[in-house]
């Protein structure tokens, strides 16, 4: 074996080559080392890219306030039109013009120009029987006339005429020997009706017939009332059907009169409500 200045030779030698280097083998070895270095570089680059991607993903998740497995927040999922659902919903808009107030039912019974429903017996006394406070009253005779003074006793006729009475509608109801006649005097305006009720003297004449005998006539003492609502003044006269005088102690006379007065008021008010409701329906359509 020969030695040079650099020590023993490290290159591969073929057996029996006498120390001459195998240049082809050296070339193959160099190529193999180059390939290994190339693959190491590629692998390192992939690992580096993966690490960067992981850092970016972590930063995005942290910015969204979720954990590593939170993914995209449900409220930020896109809708069918491509807009995220997390955006605030549009607020409703309202007109700055206030709607008109509902009609006042009284306006429709305060003046003949607005009160357009029929004025007759059926408009105010449609039922053969009426019930009030658990008490049932049977309707007797009814009557309607434009001769207002003919339906009264004493000075009431002159008051009706002076204030422009158009007509008077009467009906009598009875129960357990007590009868009450209700009369509705019709005017063009509320002021006329109110003034008539305030100035009323004398009283309404009772209406007999249809099973009810004459009552509250020939000086018999009976209870009388006078009221008004809208363009209507309404009166009652009530007492016993056997001709007895009524006193303040006779509760049945007072109860029957109050029930009929309340019934008449509600019928007049209902007339206004029906017309106001119809006017409101027209306005809103």
GIWO-V185789 format. One record per residue. SS is DSSP state (alpha for helix, beta for strand, coil for the rest). PSI is psi in whole degrees, 0 to 359 (NA if undefined). OMEGA is omega in whole degrees, 0 to 359 (999 if undefined). Layout:
# GIWO-V185789
ss=SS psi=PSI omega=OMEGA
ss=SS psi=PSI omega=OMEGA
This chain:
# GIWO-V185789
ss=coil psi=137 omega=181
ss=coil psi=148 omega=179
ss=coil psi=136 omega=173
ss=beta psi=192 omega=181
ss=coil psi=333 omega=184
ss=coil psi=11 omega=179
ss=beta psi=192 omega=184
ss=coil psi=149 omega=180
ss=coil psi=136 omega=184
ss=coil psi=354 omega=181
ss=coil psi=156 omega=179
ss=coil psi=146 omega=180
ss=beta psi=140 omega=174
ss=coil psi=141 omega=177
ss=coil psi=135 omega=177
ss=coil psi=13 omega=182
ss=coil psi=351 omega=179
ss=coil psi=24 omega=176
ss=coil psi=3 omega=180
ss=coil psi=129 omega=182
ss=beta psi=147 omega=175
ss=coil psi=97 omega=185
ss=alpha psi=329 omega=179
ss=alpha psi=322 omega=179
ss=alpha psi=321 omega=179
ss=alpha psi=320 omega=179
ss=alpha psi=318 omega=178
ss=alpha psi=318 omega=181
ss=alpha psi=320 omega=179
ss=alpha psi=320 omega=178
ss=alpha psi=321 omega=179
ss=alpha psi=318 omega=179
ss=alpha psi=323 omega=179
ss=alpha psi=320 omega=180
ss=alpha psi=318 omega=180
ss=alpha psi=320 omega=180
ss=alpha psi=321 omega=179
ss=alpha psi=314 omega=180
ss=alpha psi=324 omega=177
ss=alpha psi=321 omega=179
ss=alpha psi=316 omega=179
ss=alpha psi=314 omega=180
ss=alpha psi=318 omega=179
ss=alpha psi=322 omega=178
ss=alpha psi=320 omega=179
ss=alpha psi=318 omega=179
ss=alpha psi=321 omega=179
ss=alpha psi=317 omega=179
ss=alpha psi=319 omega=179
ss=alpha psi=319 omega=180
ss=alpha psi=318 omega=179
ss=alpha psi=316 omega=179
ss=alpha psi=319 omega=180
ss=alpha psi=320 omega=179
ss=alpha psi=317 omega=180
ss=alpha psi=315 omega=179
ss=alpha psi=318 omega=179
ss=alpha psi=320 omega=179
ss=alpha psi=319 omega=179
ss=alpha psi=315 omega=179
ss=alpha psi=317 omega=180
ss=alpha psi=321 omega=180
ss=alpha psi=328 omega=179
ss=coil psi=358 omega=177
ss=coil psi=15 omega=181
ss=coil psi=170 omega=177
ss=coil psi=182 omega=181
ss=coil psi=330 omega=183
ss=coil psi=10 omega=185
ss=coil psi=324 omega=181
ss=coil psi=205 omega=181
ss=coil psi=135 omega=180
ss=coil psi=140 omega=185
ss=alpha psi=324 omega=183
ss=alpha psi=348 omega=180
ss=alpha psi=6 omega=179
ss=coil psi=138 omega=182
ss=beta psi=146 omega=177
ss=coil psi=184 omega=182
ss=coil psi=330 omega=180
ss=coil psi=9 omega=175
ss=coil psi=359 omega=180
ss=coil psi=140 omega=179
ss=beta psi=140 omega=181
ss=coil psi=348 omega=181
ss=coil psi=350 omega=179
ss=coil psi=147 omega=181
ss=coil psi=142 omega=180
ss=coil psi=147 omega=178
ss=coil psi=139 omega=181
ss=coil psi=144 omega=179
ss=coil psi=148 omega=178
ss=coil psi=145 omega=182
ss=coil psi=148 omega=178
ss=coil psi=141 omega=179
ss=coil psi=354 omega=180
ss=coil psi=119 omega=181
ss=coil psi=141 omega=178
ss=coil psi=153 omega=180
ss=coil psi=149 omega=179
ss=coil psi=153 omega=179
ss=coil psi=150 omega=180
ss=coil psi=145 omega=177
ss=coil psi=119 omega=181
ss=alpha psi=328 omega=182
ss=alpha psi=329 omega=179
ss=alpha psi=331 omega=185
ss=alpha psi=356 omega=174
ss=coil psi=10 omega=182
ss=coil psi=344 omega=185
ss=beta psi=138 omega=182
ss=coil psi=335 omega=181
ss=coil psi=334 omega=179
ss=coil psi=334 omega=183
ss=coil psi=92 omega=190
ss=coil psi=0 omega=178
ss=coil psi=159 omega=180
ss=coil psi=145 omega=177
ss=coil psi=100 omega=180
ss=coil psi=184 omega=183
ss=alpha psi=316 omega=183
ss=alpha psi=335 omega=180
ss=alpha psi=332 omega=185
ss=alpha psi=330 omega=182
ss=coil psi=67 omega=188
ss=coil psi=344 omega=190
ss=coil psi=141 omega=175
ss=coil psi=333 omega=177
ss=beta psi=150 omega=174
ss=beta psi=149 omega=181
ss=beta psi=131 omega=179
ss=beta psi=127 omega=179
ss=coil psi=29 omega=181
ss=coil psi=2 omega=180
ss=beta psi=136 omega=182
ss=beta psi=132 omega=181
ss=beta psi=140 omega=179
ss=beta psi=135 omega=178
ss=beta psi=136 omega=176
ss=beta psi=234 omega=183
ss=beta psi=154 omega=173
ss=beta psi=159 omega=184
ss=beta psi=143 omega=178
ss=beta psi=133 omega=180
ss=beta psi=153 omega=174
ss=coil psi=354 omega=175
ss=coil psi=79 omega=189
ss=alpha psi=316 omega=184
ss=alpha psi=335 omega=182
ss=alpha psi=349 omega=182
ss=alpha psi=11 omega=187
ss=beta psi=169 omega=170
ss=beta psi=144 omega=179
ss=coil psi=215 omega=189
ss=coil psi=356 omega=184
ss=alpha psi=326 omega=181
ss=alpha psi=319 omega=180
ss=alpha psi=323 omega=179
ss=alpha psi=317 omega=178
ss=alpha psi=314 omega=182
ss=alpha psi=318 omega=182
ss=alpha psi=332 omega=183
ss=coil psi=9 omega=172
ss=coil psi=35 omega=179
ss=coil psi=133 omega=181
ss=coil psi=319 omega=180
ss=beta psi=164 omega=177
ss=beta psi=132 omega=178
ss=beta psi=127 omega=181
ss=beta psi=153 omega=174
ss=beta psi=145 omega=179
ss=beta psi=136 omega=176
ss=beta psi=147 omega=183
ss=beta psi=158 omega=177
ss=beta psi=127 omega=174
ss=coil psi=48 omega=174
ss=coil psi=5 omega=177
ss=beta psi=134 omega=179
ss=beta psi=146 omega=179
ss=beta psi=130 omega=173
ss=beta psi=131 omega=177
ss=beta psi=133 omega=176
ss=beta psi=131 omega=179
ss=beta psi=117 omega=177
ss=beta psi=129 omega=187
ss=beta psi=132 omega=179
ss=coil psi=172 omega=178
ss=coil psi=329 omega=185
ss=beta psi=161 omega=177
ss=alpha psi=323 omega=182
ss=alpha psi=320 omega=179
ss=alpha psi=315 omega=181
ss=alpha psi=318 omega=181
ss=alpha psi=317 omega=180
ss=alpha psi=322 omega=179
ss=alpha psi=315 omega=180
ss=alpha psi=323 omega=181
ss=alpha psi=327 omega=184
ss=alpha psi=2 omega=187
ss=coil psi=129 omega=170
ss=coil psi=166 omega=187
ss=coil psi=223 omega=180
ss=beta psi=179 omega=179
ss=beta psi=145 omega=175
ss=coil psi=132 omega=180
ss=coil psi=154 omega=182
ss=coil psi=114 omega=180
ss=coil psi=178 omega=179
ss=beta psi=168 omega=182
ss=coil psi=47 omega=176
ss=coil psi=355 omega=181
ss=beta psi=121 omega=181
ss=coil psi=173 omega=177
ss=coil psi=135 omega=179
ss=coil psi=160 omega=178
ss=coil psi=43 omega=175
ss=coil psi=172 omega=174
ss=coil psi=44 omega=174
ss=coil psi=4 omega=177
ss=coil psi=137 omega=181
ss=coil psi=126 omega=179
ss=coil psi=166 omega=178
ss=beta psi=136 omega=181
ss=beta psi=144 omega=177
ss=beta psi=159 omega=177
ss=beta psi=131 omega=180
ss=beta psi=172 omega=174
ss=beta psi=153 omega=174
ss=beta psi=124 omega=185
ss=coil psi=221 omega=181
ss=coil psi=20 omega=182
ss=beta psi=129 omega=169
ss=beta psi=136 omega=182
ss=beta psi=144 omega=188
ss=beta psi=155 omega=174
ss=beta psi=152 omega=169
ss=beta psi=127 omega=185
ss=beta psi=148 omega=178
ss=beta psi=198 omega=183
ss=beta psi=143 omega=180
ss=coil psi=349 omega=178
ss=coil psi=6 omega=175
ss=coil psi=1 omega=179
ss=coil psi=154 omega=173
ss=coil psi=145 omega=176
ss=coil psi=142 omega=177
ss=coil psi=172 omega=179
ss=coil psi=341 omega=179
ss=coil psi=348 omega=182
ss=coil psi=88 omega=185
ss=alpha psi=328 omega=181
ss=alpha psi=323 omega=179
ss=alpha psi=316 omega=180
ss=alpha psi=319 omega=181
ss=alpha psi=316 omega=179
ss=alpha psi=318 omega=178
ss=alpha psi=318 omega=179
ss=alpha psi=319 omega=179
ss=alpha psi=318 omega=181
ss=alpha psi=325 omega=176
ss=alpha psi=315 omega=180
ss=alpha psi=319 omega=179
ss=alpha psi=315 omega=181
ss=alpha psi=317 omega=177
ss=alpha psi=315 omega=182
ss=alpha psi=326 omega=178
ss=alpha psi=320 omega=178
ss=alpha psi=315 omega=180
ss=alpha psi=319 omega=178
ss=alpha psi=324 omega=178
ss=alpha psi=317 omega=177
ss=alpha psi=320 omega=181
ss=alpha psi=320 omega=180
ss=alpha psi=315 omega=182
ss=alpha psi=324 omega=177
ss=alpha psi=320 omega=179
ss=alpha psi=319 omega=179
ss=alpha psi=321 omega=179
ss=alpha psi=322 omega=179
ss=alpha psi=322 omega=179
ss=alpha psi=321 omega=180
ss=alpha psi=322 omega=182
ss=alpha psi=323 omega=185
ss=alpha psi=352 omega=181
ss=coil psi=NA omega=999
